[in-house]
């Protein structure tokens, strides 16, 4: 899944009604998938998987989609989501 394909899919989620929740759900699953693959996760993401977990959630909407992503695609999507969640914080849309 390319970043462009991700953004298209992201727009059809409940993102309009809960941009923070939808963004964090996708971000954490993306970072969890990177963790599961033992990829380097940028320290500025401040990502830490839960105890006893690899960071992924089989019930997450993004789980199968991110499973089909290549490593570079995950990093690109994760970087986008990190920037977007920072923007939402700046706009006071986090909780």
Secondary structure, 3 states (H helix, E strand, C coil): CCHHHHHHHHHCCHHHCCHHHHHHHHHHHHHHHHHHCCCCCCHHHCCCCCCCCCCCCCCCCCHHHHHCCCHHHHHHHHHHHHHHHHHHHHCCCCC
